[in-house]
Amino acid sequence: MKKTLACLALAAACLTAGSPARAERLTEAEIERLQSGATVVRPQVVEEEGARYVGGVSYAIVASSIDELASVFDDVSAYRELLPRTKRARLVGENDGARYVELLQGNSMLTTSYTIRLRHDRAGHVVRFRLDPSHPHSALRDAWGFFRYEALPGDPNKVLLTYGVLADLGQGVLRDMFEDRVRAVMLTVPEHVQRYVAHHVRRAPTASR
């Protein structure tokens, strides 16, 4: 199982060309964390052409089948719970296989709204997303990433989820004061997926009386 997890993680990184993922195998310690139900997080900072992107890659094992998780990613309303601190997620358009989803995110101190373009390749088990610059996005200059999900061999009800994200917070209070916090929160997405599946997809059966 350890070799399988390491190879799946490497494949996820390699098959998502140009993504924030590093093509590295999981370590023994990381595999043990995944098998215990915890997540593995690899933060990243990328600076290029005057832009500073923060984010990284995180992994988790989700108690779900491939088809169940694919259906979750196709449900726009689910993103309100899949993405941390999201107050609203609504479909605002579709074009050439892409879906445009407006997100309202934040807390009592800071709230921002922006639109992402989603493309779900169900055959390839990957969802790619990117900030749509044609819609308002005052708190972000750019953001992009992916979800990749692969069934664990021998167990059709467990999926290795790889989540990668990079965001340019621009020059402002969000970057100056909250960069580390924003990056940490972004990389908790696999935990939110685990909880969503447990609560909405794989609910425990009610005991008969």
trRosetta pair geometry for C-beta under 8 A, 3 or more apart (Angstrom, degrees):
i j d omega theta_ij theta_ji phi_ij phi_ji
1 4 5.5 -57 -150 36 34 115
1 5 6.4 34 156 -19 69 104
1 35 7.3 87 128 -96 133 126
1 152 7.6 20 -143 -172 92 123
2 5 5.9 -54 -150 35 31 109
2 6 6.4 29 154 -17 64 107
2 28 6.9 11 -162 -124 137 69
2 31 4.8 75 -137 155 85 159
3 6 5.8 -57 -148 38 31 111
3 7 6.2 27 156 -16 66 109
4 7 5.9 -60 -147 39 28 108
4 8 6.2 28 156 -19 65 108
4 152 6.6 88 131 -155 132 82
4 153 5.6 -122 -144 32 142 111
5 8 5.8 -55 -145 36 30 111
5 9 6.3 28 158 -18 64 107
5 26 5.9 -48 127 47 98 145
5 31 5.1 131 86 -128 141 103
5 34 6.2 160 -160 82 147 150
5 35 7.8 -98 -52 -55 161 93
5 152 7.5 -9 -80 -119 78 107
5 160 6.4 161 -133 -97 76 141
6 9 6.0 -58 -151 36 28 110
6 10 6.4 27 153 -17 63 108
6 25 4.3 26 -173 -166 104 103
6 26 4.7 -130 -106 45 69 86
6 31 6.5 -44 -56 -74 87 127
7 10 5.6 -54 -147 38 33 112
7 11 6.2 34 154 -20 66 106
7 25 7.5 -7 -70 -121 39 101
8 11 5.6 -54 -146 38 31 112
8 12 6.3 36 153 -25 64 103
8 150 5.1 -161 -157 82 117 142
8 152 7.5 -73 -43 -103 163 64
8 160 4.9 97 124 57 142 157
9 12 5.7 -48 -148 30 32 114
9 13 6.7 29 154 -16 62 103
9 24 8.0 -34 127 90 110 56
9 25 6.6 106 79 -146 112 43
9 26 4.7 84 36 -32 161 104
9 59 6.2 -20 -112 -102 116 150
9 160 6.9 -104 -65 165 74 140
9 162 6.5 142 -130 -86 67 124
10 13 5.9 -57 -154 36 32 109
10 14 6.2 22 154 -13 68 111
10 23 6.2 59 -156 -170 74 72
10 24 7.0 -115 -103 103 82 15
10 25 5.1 -18 -61 -86 116 67
10 26 8.0 -118 -39 -7 79 71
11 14 5.8 -60 -141 43 32 106
11 15 5.7 22 165 -15 70 114
11 150 7.3 59 85 -54 123 165
12 15 6.3 -59 -135 41 21 103
12 16 6.4 5 166 -5 59 114
12 21 6.7 -125 119 -158 85 167
12 148 4.5 155 -147 98 104 144
12 150 6.7 -130 -71 -9 104 125
12 160 7.5 -127 -44 117 140 113
12 162 4.0 119 157 10 154 161
13 16 6.5 -73 -149 43 22 97
13 19 7.3 -140 -148 72 54 119
13 21 3.8 -147 -124 137 80 123
13 22 6.1 -31 -150 92 142 30
13 23 4.3 173 118 -97 124 54
13 24 6.9 49 7 23 175 51
13 57 7.4 2 -96 -129 101 164
13 162 7.4 -127 -56 -171 65 155
14 17 7.6 6 172 -71 43 71
14 23 5.0 67 -71 -120 79 119
15 124 7.6 -172 159 -173 128 109
15 126 7.5 -152 119 -57 111 143
15 148 7.3 132 79 -138 112 149
16 19 3.8 6 131 -10 109 144
16 21 5.7 75 71 24 121 131
16 126 6.4 171 -92 -136 102 143
16 128 7.9 164 -144 -89 104 103
16 146 5.3 -159 -145 62 141 164
16 148 5.9 -115 -52 -54 129 139
16 162 7.9 -154 -6 106 144 130
16 164 6.8 158 115 26 154 144
19 145 7.1 74 -154 -145 96 50
19 146 5.5 -54 -123 13 133 130
19 164 5.0 80 166 93 115 156
20 44 5.9 175 179 62 112 152
20 46 7.2 -132 -126 -19 96 138
20 53 7.6 -141 -102 136 121 132
20 55 5.8 -35 -161 92 173 119
20 56 6.6 -149 141 -132 130 15
20 57 6.2 -174 106 -56 96 89
20 145 6.4 -30 12 -112 119 84
20 164 4.4 175 58 178 96 112
20 165 6.6 -44 28 63 148 14
20 166 4.5 157 -76 -39 135 110
21 57 4.8 83 -109 -90 73 142
21 146 7.9 -58 -24 54 115 118
21 162 6.8 28 -101 165 140 127
21 164 4.7 -89 -51 -84 86 145
22 42 6.9 -100 27 136 116 150
22 44 7.6 165 -32 -85 107 133
22 57 6.8 -135 18 9 76 142
26 30 4.3 -130 -170 92 94 125
26 31 5.1 117 123 -59 125 83
26 34 7.3 -18 -167 -10 157 137
26 40 6.7 42 -132 132 112 176
26 59 7.2 -70 -92 44 126 168
27 30 4.6 96 51 6 77 103
27 31 7.0 -140 93 -6 41 86
28 31 5.8 -56 -150 35 30 111
28 32 6.5 31 153 -19 64 105
29 32 5.7 -54 -151 35 32 112
29 33 6.6 37 150 -22 64 102
30 33 5.5 -50 -153 31 35 114
30 34 6.6 35 151 -18 65 103
30 40 4.4 58 -158 -122 100 142
30 59 7.5 64 172 56 113 135
31 34 5.7 -52 -151 35 35 112
31 35 6.3 31 153 -16 67 107
32 35 5.7 -55 -144 39 32 110
32 36 6.4 31 155 -20 64 108
33 36 5.9 -62 -152 36 30 109
33 38 4.4 -73 -178 76 86 116
33 39 7.3 -32 143 82 115 17
33 40 5.5 123 85 -73 131 89
34 37 7.9 84 178 -40 31 10
34 38 6.9 -92 -79 69 26 66
34 39 7.6 42 -98 -125 68 26
34 40 5.9 -38 -59 -22 95 113
34 59 6.2 -36 -94 120 122 112
34 60 6.9 -179 -130 -136 86 32
34 61 5.2 102 176 -21 92 106
34 160 7.6 16 -171 -123 142 94
35 61 7.2 54 -91 -2 34 151
37 61 7.1 -89 -111 61 42 104
37 194 7.8 114 -172 -157 83 150
38 60 7.9 -115 129 -119 30 86
39 58 5.6 16 170 178 120 109
39 59 6.4 160 -162 78 71 49
39 60 4.5 -37 -105 -80 88 100
39 188 7.6 146 52 -133 165 51
39 190 5.1 140 -120 84 127 124
39 191 5.6 -83 -30 -59 141 88
39 194 8.0 -134 -64 -17 105 138
40 58 6.5 168 86 -156 52 60
40 59 4.4 -2 53 52 102 102
40 60 7.5 -177 19 -67 69 53
41 56 6.6 68 -180 108 78 138
41 57 7.8 164 -154 91 44 48
41 58 4.6 -10 -105 -106 69 99
41 187 4.9 82 -138 153 116 134
42 56 5.1 -165 98 179 59 116
42 57 4.8 -1 59 60 107 87
42 58 7.0 -175 23 -78 65 50
43 54 7.8 -12 -171 -171 96 84
43 55 7.6 -173 -150 123 62 22
43 56 4.2 -109 -129 -52 27 152
43 183 6.1 64 -139 154 112 126
43 184 7.9 -27 -92 -83 126 60
43 187 6.7 -83 -87 -48 76 159
44 53 7.9 -3 114 111 98 93
44 54 7.3 167 91 -153 58 43
44 55 6.0 -15 61 78 93 61
44 56 4.1 147 6 -95 83 73
44 57 7.1 48 -14 -5 122 77
44 166 7.1 -53 89 -95 117 99
45 52 7.0 -14 -170 -171 95 89
45 53 7.1 156 -160 85 46 56
45 54 5.4 -11 -107 -104 76 74
46 52 7.6 157 83 -158 48 43
46 53 4.3 -10 61 61 96 108
46 54 8.0 -169 25 -73 67 31
46 166 6.2 -14 30 -141 125 139
47 51 7.1 179 -149 89 51 50
47 52 5.1 -9 -104 -106 85 72
47 53 7.5 -168 -75 24 37 69
48 51 6.0 -15 69 57 64 92
48 53 7.7 -10 24 4 93 109
51 141 6.9 -149 -131 102 106 141
51 142 7.0 -4 -154 33 142 130
51 168 4.9 -45 -169 -116 106 140
52 168 6.3 122 68 -132 49 81
52 169 7.6 -40 86 36 96 81
52 175 7.4 95 78 -146 126 135
53 142 7.5 -54 -96 86 103 106
53 166 4.0 24 171 176 126 110
53 167 6.4 140 -150 61 75 21
53 168 5.2 -51 -87 -68 69 76
54 166 7.0 148 69 -150 19 65
54 167 6.2 -36 61 61 71 77
54 169 6.9 -9 26 -13 114 110
54 179 5.9 126 -13 -174 168 96
54 182 7.1 91 91 90 131 102
54 183 4.4 -81 149 -85 117 120
55 145 6.9 -135 173 -82 155 128
55 164 7.3 84 135 178 122 59
55 165 4.2 -131 -161 102 136 72
55 166 4.1 -141 32 -96 136 41
55 167 5.6 112 -57 7 115 76
55 183 6.1 -142 -87 -134 31 86
55 186 5.6 -71 -125 109 83 147
55 187 7.1 149 -168 -64 60 93
56 164 7.3 -108 128 -138 31 66
56 165 7.3 2 49 58 41 70
56 166 7.9 104 -30 -81 29 71
56 183 7.1 71 -1 -175 105 103
56 187 5.6 1 64 -92 109 129
57 162 6.6 -12 -169 -172 105 91
57 163 6.9 156 -156 84 55 50
57 164 4.6 -17 -102 -98 83 85
57 187 7.9 43 87 -129 11 106
58 162 7.8 160 84 -155 39 48
58 163 5.1 -15 62 62 85 100
58 187 4.5 131 -42 -170 133 86
58 188 7.5 -56 126 -76 177 17
58 189 6.8 142 62 49 131 84
58 190 5.1 -143 118 2 110 123
59 160 6.7 -13 -164 -174 104 90
59 161 6.8 154 -155 84 52 59
59 162 5.5 -16 -101 -103 82 66
59 163 7.5 -177 -79 21 34 74
59 190 6.6 65 148 -80 11 170
60 160 7.9 164 86 -154 34 50
60 161 5.1 -12 62 58 80 107
60 163 7.9 8 12 0 98 111
60 190 3.5 155 2 160 127 128
60 191 6.7 174 -83 -65 156 47
60 193 6.9 154 70 66 137 111
60 194 5.7 -96 153 -51 144 118
61 152 7.2 13 -137 -44 111 134
61 158 5.7 -1 -178 -173 106 106
61 159 7.1 152 -158 75 57 41
61 160 5.9 -32 -100 -97 70 59
61 161 7.4 165 -103 14 17 83
62 69 6.3 95 102 -92 144 131
62 149 7.4 -39 38 -134 131 116
62 158 7.2 153 77 -156 45 55
62 159 4.8 -22 61 63 96 97
62 160 8.0 165 17 -96 80 10
62 161 5.1 53 -14 -22 118 123
62 190 7.5 -127 -60 -165 104 87
62 193 5.8 -55 -98 126 135 108
62 194 5.5 -140 -111 -95 79 68
62 197 5.6 95 -174 16 108 161
63 157 6.4 8 -169 151 67 91
63 158 6.2 -29 -111 -101 48 72
63 194 7.5 71 14 -147 83 79
63 197 6.3 167 67 119 73 128
63 198 6.7 64 53 -81 119 81
63 202 5.6 -84 111 38 108 174
64 68 4.5 -135 -170 86 98 122
64 69 4.6 108 120 -54 139 97
64 72 7.6 -41 -154 -9 158 136
64 157 6.9 -142 129 -168 5 59
64 158 7.5 84 41 -116 44 26
64 159 5.3 -37 70 9 87 121
64 197 4.8 -86 -62 -152 123 145
64 201 6.1 24 -112 111 109 148
64 202 6.6 -128 -87 -38 73 125
65 68 4.6 96 52 5 81 104
65 69 7.1 -158 85 -3 42 86
65 151 7.2 2 -156 -102 55 117
65 156 5.6 14 -120 152 95 86
65 157 5.6 -39 -66 -106 76 54
65 159 7.3 104 -170 -46 10 113
66 69 6.2 -66 -152 40 26 103
66 70 6.2 28 154 -22 65 110
66 125 6.6 -66 -150 -109 110 118
66 149 6.7 154 -128 121 70 111
66 150 7.9 -3 -100 -144 107 24
66 151 5.0 -63 -51 -51 106 109
66 156 7.6 -70 -2 -164 91 80
66 159 6.3 140 -81 -96 56 123
67 70 5.5 -53 -144 35 32 115
67 71 6.4 33 156 -20 64 104
68 71 5.9 -57 -155 33 29 110
68 72 6.8 33 148 -22 63 102
68 197 7.2 87 134 -138 119 108
68 201 5.3 107 179 -172 120 137
68 202 7.7 60 170 -53 158 92
69 72 5.4 -46 -151 29 40 116
69 73 6.6 36 153 -15 67 102
69 149 5.2 -144 115 176 146 167
69 159 5.5 -65 -19 32 154 170
69 161 7.4 -151 -155 -85 150 111
69 193 7.8 41 -139 -178 105 119
69 197 7.0 -22 -93 -95 82 130
70 73 5.9 -58 -153 38 33 108
70 74 6.5 30 150 -18 65 109
70 120 7.5 120 -158 177 82 126
70 122 5.3 67 -153 -131 135 98
70 125 7.5 -89 -82 -120 106 67
70 149 7.5 -151 -64 66 70 139
71 74 5.6 -57 -148 38 35 112
71 75 6.6 37 153 -27 65 105
72 75 5.9 -59 -154 28 32 112
72 78 5.3 -171 -171 173 73 171
72 82 7.4 129 156 -75 109 131
72 193 7.5 111 128 -147 149 90
72 196 6.7 118 -155 120 135 125
72 197 6.7 -58 -73 -84 158 85
72 200 7.9 118 -112 90 108 122
72 201 6.5 -56 -70 -60 118 138
73 78 7.6 -96 -87 76 21 138
73 120 5.8 147 124 -116 118 130
73 127 5.0 -140 -174 -57 140 149
73 147 6.3 -156 -109 75 135 149
74 120 6.2 -117 -84 51 79 176
75 78 4.1 75 93 -12 106 114
75 79 8.0 -176 101 -20 67 73
76 79 6.1 -40 -171 8 47 114
76 89 5.9 -163 163 135 78 103
76 90 6.8 72 142 -142 128 23
76 91 4.7 -95 -89 -49 174 97
76 99 7.1 -130 -82 154 115 140
76 101 5.6 -169 -142 -113 107 118
77 80 6.2 -29 180 4 54 114
77 89 6.4 151 -128 82 29 104
78 81 6.1 -66 -172 46 56 96
78 82 5.5 50 138 -24 86 114
78 89 7.8 -60 66 81 34 149
78 196 6.4 89 -167 -174 102 145
78 200 7.6 -168 -119 88 104 162
79 82 5.0 -56 -125 45 43 111
79 83 5.3 17 179 1 79 110
79 86 6.5 -86 137 139 75 167
79 89 4.0 174 80 -153 104 166
79 101 6.4 58 40 169 164 151
79 103 7.0 -90 132 -98 126 107
80 83 7.4 -54 -126 46 11 88
80 86 5.0 -151 -142 109 45 112
80 87 7.4 -32 -145 140 98 10
80 88 6.6 -20 -106 -132 110 16
80 89 4.5 -141 -58 12 75 110
81 86 7.5 -114 -47 61 19 114
81 192 6.3 180 150 179 65 106
81 195 7.6 -121 164 95 111 103
81 196 5.0 133 116 -96 120 114
81 200 7.9 125 74 -18 158 141
82 86 7.8 0 61 26 58 147
82 189 6.6 35 162 -160 76 91
82 192 5.3 128 -155 120 34 118
82 193 5.7 38 -136 -81 92 73
82 196 5.8 -32 -79 -26 72 159
83 86 4.3 69 87 -36 99 138
83 89 7.3 122 34 -74 122 133
83 103 6.8 -34 87 -139 157 139
83 105 7.1 -75 130 -95 117 127
83 189 6.4 -13 -109 -115 53 103
83 192 7.0 176 -50 98 10 163
84 185 5.1 -136 90 177 146 96
84 186 7.5 -135 39 -90 117 28
84 188 5.5 51 -47 75 141 115
84 189 6.8 -115 -15 -81 93 62
84 192 6.0 -148 -62 -56 76 142
85 105 5.2 76 112 -167 89 90
85 106 6.2 152 158 12 115 5
85 107 6.0 -58 -143 -56 125 84
85 185 6.6 1 1 177 124 141
86 89 5.8 22 162 -47 131 104
86 103 5.8 -64 -136 -160 109 103
86 104 7.1 108 -164 74 64 53
86 105 5.0 -39 -101 -96 58 89
87 104 4.7 -59 67 103 99 102
87 105 6.6 172 8 -99 82 30
87 106 7.1 -33 -11 44 121 73
87 111 7.5 -15 9 -138 142 115
88 102 7.4 -11 116 110 103 90
88 103 7.0 160 86 -154 64 38
88 104 4.0 32 42 33 101 115
89 101 5.9 3 -170 178 89 114
89 102 7.4 167 -148 82 40 52
89 103 5.5 0 -102 -104 76 74
89 104 7.9 -137 -59 25 45 70
90 101 7.0 158 77 -155 28 68
90 102 5.4 -16 61 56 82 97
91 94 7.3 3 -177 -49 116 93
91 99 6.1 -55 -131 -175 104 108
91 100 7.1 100 -161 75 61 58
91 101 5.9 -40 -96 -100 52 71
91 102 8.0 155 -115 15 4 80
92 100 5.1 -69 69 107 86 103
92 101 7.0 142 12 -118 86 19
92 102 4.8 63 -27 -22 132 109
92 115 6.3 -71 45 -124 139 127
92 135 7.9 87 91 -100 153 150
93 99 7.6 160 91 -161 51 47
93 100 4.0 10 60 41 92 126
94 98 6.9 171 -154 87 55 51
94 99 5.3 -19 -104 -107 84 65
94 100 7.0 -147 -70 12 36 82
95 98 5.6 -17 68 59 70 95
95 100 7.4 27 12 -24 98 111
97 119 6.3 44 129 -130 97 96
98 117 5.0 -3 180 -173 130 99
98 118 6.6 144 -163 69 71 44
98 119 5.2 -46 -104 -76 79 87
99 117 7.5 147 74 -158 40 51
99 118 4.7 -24 63 62 92 103
99 119 7.8 162 19 -78 73 40
99 120 7.8 6 13 -4 117 102
100 115 5.5 14 -179 176 96 119
100 116 7.4 171 -150 84 53 37
100 117 5.7 -24 -98 -100 72 65
100 118 7.6 -178 -82 17 23 80
100 132 6.1 11 -134 -35 106 160
100 135 7.8 136 -176 -29 124 143
101 115 6.7 160 80 -155 37 69
101 116 5.5 -17 61 59 91 86
101 118 5.9 32 -2 -13 117 122
102 113 6.7 10 -178 -175 97 99
102 114 7.5 -171 -147 103 62 25
102 115 4.8 -35 -94 -96 66 87
102 135 7.2 -128 -102 171 94 158
103 113 6.9 177 90 -147 51 56
103 114 6.1 -12 57 63 93 67
103 115 7.2 158 13 -99 74 33
103 116 6.6 24 -7 -1 119 104
104 111 6.8 8 -179 -178 88 106
104 112 7.7 -180 -150 92 50 37
104 113 4.9 -16 -102 -99 72 91
105 111 7.1 172 93 -151 37 63
105 112 5.9 -17 66 62 83 79
105 113 7.6 154 20 -89 65 42
106 109 7.6 -136 177 68 100 59
106 110 5.1 -129 -149 107 115 57
106 111 3.3 -159 55 -105 157 52
106 112 5.7 129 -59 10 116 64
107 110 6.5 32 48 48 75 64
107 111 7.4 -159 37 -71 27 74
110 139 7.5 119 169 -117 115 146
110 173 7.8 -162 -102 106 139 117
110 174 6.9 151 177 -95 156 89
110 178 7.4 -118 32 -21 157 163
112 137 7.9 53 171 -156 112 52
112 138 6.7 -142 -139 65 101 84
112 139 3.6 -69 -114 19 147 144
112 140 7.0 115 155 -16 148 93
112 174 7.8 17 -49 -90 145 144
113 136 6.5 35 92 94 97 110
113 137 7.9 -113 101 -101 53 48
114 131 6.0 -28 159 -139 132 101
114 132 7.7 162 168 47 84 74
114 135 6.6 129 -161 101 55 108
114 136 6.9 -123 -104 102 59 60
114 137 3.9 58 -120 -114 112 89
114 139 7.3 -115 -40 51 119 89
114 140 5.7 -22 -64 37 162 125
114 143 7.7 93 113 30 154 130
115 131 7.4 101 79 -159 51 59
115 132 4.5 -40 99 47 100 118
115 134 8.0 -49 67 69 130 73
115 135 3.8 42 20 57 127 156
115 136 8.0 87 -4 51 97 57
115 137 7.3 -103 27 -68 66 104
116 129 4.7 18 168 -177 127 112
116 130 6.5 154 -156 76 81 26
116 131 5.9 -53 -103 -96 72 40
116 132 6.3 167 -125 -10 16 89
116 143 7.4 -65 -100 90 107 109
117 129 6.6 160 78 -152 49 59
117 130 5.3 -15 52 60 98 81
117 131 7.8 22 10 109 83 8
117 132 4.9 107 -37 -68 96 102
118 127 6.3 -13 -163 -174 97 102
118 128 7.5 152 -153 82 47 48
118 129 5.0 -15 -98 -99 68 92
119 127 7.1 164 83 -155 46 54
119 128 5.0 -8 59 58 97 94
119 129 7.6 -179 21 -78 65 47
120 126 7.8 -180 -150 97 47 44
120 127 4.8 -14 -105 -106 76 87
121 124 4.0 1 126 42 123 110
121 125 7.4 -37 99 23 84 21
121 126 5.1 7 56 60 107 83
121 127 7.5 -168 26 -80 66 38
121 128 7.6 33 -2 -2 104 98
122 125 7.2 29 -170 -77 34 43
125 148 6.3 72 120 -163 87 66
125 149 5.1 -120 179 68 105 69
125 150 5.9 107 123 -78 156 62
126 146 5.8 -12 -171 -171 100 120
126 147 6.9 164 -155 85 50 56
126 148 4.7 -11 -105 -103 87 80
126 149 7.8 176 -82 19 43 66
127 146 6.3 155 82 -158 54 64
127 147 4.3 13 48 48 105 101
127 148 7.9 -156 27 -69 62 43
128 144 7.7 4 -179 -174 86 94
128 145 7.7 -171 -149 103 57 33
128 146 4.9 -24 -102 -100 63 94
129 144 6.6 -175 98 -146 58 56
129 145 6.0 -7 59 61 91 70
129 146 7.0 169 17 -86 72 41
130 143 7.1 162 -155 93 47 56
130 144 4.1 1 -109 -108 80 100
131 137 5.8 83 -174 -131 123 161
131 140 6.0 -147 -111 119 154 131
131 142 5.6 -166 44 -151 134 42
131 143 4.4 91 -38 45 116 81
131 144 6.6 -96 4 -59 77 71
132 135 5.1 48 96 15 106 105
132 137 7.8 165 73 -46 56 133
133 137 6.7 -86 -121 25 49 137
133 142 7.6 -21 -74 -98 107 77
137 140 4.9 -61 168 64 104 90
137 141 7.7 140 118 -99 114 13
139 169 7.3 -32 161 -153 72 75
139 170 7.5 -163 175 31 32 126
139 172 7.5 -124 -135 82 58 144
139 174 5.2 102 -164 -47 95 156
140 143 5.3 -31 -176 -25 141 115
140 167 6.1 -67 -137 -168 114 107
140 168 6.8 105 -171 76 72 63
140 169 6.4 -57 -113 -117 61 44
140 170 6.8 169 -153 -13 19 110
140 174 8.0 -74 -70 101 57 163
141 168 4.1 -58 66 106 107 112
141 169 7.1 32 9 96 92 7
141 170 4.2 136 -36 -70 106 93
142 167 7.1 179 95 -151 55 49
142 168 4.3 36 47 30 88 116
143 165 7.1 1 -172 -171 94 95
143 166 7.0 -174 -143 95 54 50
143 167 4.0 2 -107 -111 97 86
143 168 7.0 -141 -63 25 60 64
144 165 7.5 178 96 -144 33 58
144 166 6.2 -7 60 58 73 86
145 163 7.1 34 158 177 127 70
145 164 4.9 -166 -155 102 93 64
145 165 3.5 -32 -76 -98 156 59
145 166 6.3 154 -72 14 92 60
146 162 7.8 11 104 106 98 91
146 163 7.4 -168 93 -144 53 43
146 164 5.2 15 47 51 84 98
147 161 6.7 -29 -164 -162 92 96
147 162 7.4 144 -163 80 42 55
147 163 5.6 -10 -106 -103 68 78
147 193 8.0 136 -134 -84 130 151
148 161 7.4 147 79 -157 49 47
148 162 4.4 -11 60 59 99 104
148 163 7.9 -167 24 -72 66 36
148 164 7.9 21 1 3 104 101
149 159 4.9 10 -172 172 101 129
149 160 7.1 163 -150 80 51 48
149 161 5.2 -11 -102 -103 86 71
149 162 7.6 -164 -72 24 41 69
150 159 6.6 148 72 -159 30 77
150 160 5.2 -15 62 55 87 97
151 155 7.4 -164 176 86 88 61
151 156 5.8 -7 -161 -131 137 51
151 158 7.1 103 -156 80 64 53
151 159 5.6 -48 -95 -101 48 74
151 160 8.0 124 -150 13 2 76
152 155 4.8 0 85 58 108 103
152 158 4.6 -16 23 93 124 104
152 159 6.9 -149 -14 -95 81 21
152 160 6.1 103 -67 -29 86 94
155 158 4.5 10 119 27 122 110
161 190 5.3 159 98 -126 123 105
161 193 6.0 -157 177 93 174 153
163 187 7.6 153 96 -142 115 55
163 189 5.0 -156 172 80 165 121
163 190 5.2 -156 4 -52 130 93
163 193 7.8 176 -57 -10 135 139
165 186 5.3 -128 89 165 143 123
165 187 7.4 -152 45 -80 113 63
165 189 7.4 101 -19 -3 138 143
167 182 7.4 -95 76 141 138 122
167 186 6.8 -158 1 -94 129 159
169 172 7.2 -126 145 51 87 90
169 174 4.8 -141 -175 109 116 109
169 175 3.9 155 100 -74 121 91
169 178 8.0 -165 -154 79 156 88
169 179 6.1 -147 27 -104 156 85
169 182 6.6 107 -85 76 137 162
170 174 7.1 55 56 58 91 115
170 175 6.2 -152 74 -26 49 129
171 175 6.5 -64 -116 42 25 143
172 175 5.9 97 55 19 58 95
172 176 6.8 -121 115 -2 28 102
173 176 5.6 -61 -132 46 32 108
173 177 5.4 -7 -179 12 71 119
173 178 7.6 43 140 5 69 102
174 177 7.2 -71 -130 50 11 85
174 178 5.5 -57 -162 52 50 113
174 179 7.5 95 137 -69 62 63
174 182 6.8 49 175 -52 93 151
175 178 7.5 -55 -76 56 8 69
175 179 5.1 36 -156 -70 53 107
176 179 7.5 96 -10 -24 7 104
178 181 4.8 -66 -163 53 75 113
178 182 5.1 80 134 -31 95 101
179 182 5.9 -58 -144 36 25 109
179 183 6.4 23 159 -17 63 107
180 183 5.9 -56 -149 36 29 110
180 184 6.4 29 155 -19 64 107
181 184 5.8 -55 -148 36 31 111
181 185 6.3 28 155 -17 65 107
182 185 5.8 -58 -148 38 30 109
182 186 6.3 35 154 -25 65 105
183 186 5.8 -52 -148 31 30 113
183 187 6.6 19 159 -13 63 109
184 187 6.2 -67 -154 38 28 105
184 188 7.2 36 149 -32 62 102
185 188 5.8 -51 -160 16 39 116
186 189 6.8 -16 173 -28 48 105
188 191 4.9 -44 -177 34 79 120
188 192 6.4 81 128 -24 85 97
189 192 5.5 -56 -152 35 40 113
189 193 6.4 42 151 -22 70 101
190 193 5.4 -50 -147 34 38 114
190 194 6.5 45 153 -23 67 99
191 194 5.6 -48 -152 31 34 115
191 195 6.6 29 152 -14 65 105
192 195 5.8 -55 -148 39 33 108
192 196 6.1 36 153 -23 67 106
193 196 5.7 -52 -143 35 30 112
193 197 6.3 29 159 -17 64 106
194 197 6.2 -62 -153 37 25 107
194 198 6.3 22 154 -17 63 111
195 198 5.6 -58 -146 39 32 112
195 199 6.0 16 162 -9 68 114
196 199 6.2 -68 -145 44 25 100
196 200 5.6 -25 176 24 67 119
196 201 7.3 51 129 -4 71 104
197 200 6.9 -73 -118 55 18 80
197 201 4.5 -40 -152 41 62 124
197 202 5.6 28 152 9 81 106
198 201 7.6 6 -25 50 12 81
198 202 5.7 -44 -118 67 37 101
198 203 7.7 94 161 -84 46 46
199 203 6.8 29 -172 -85 27 86
200 203 7.2 10 -120 -47 7 100
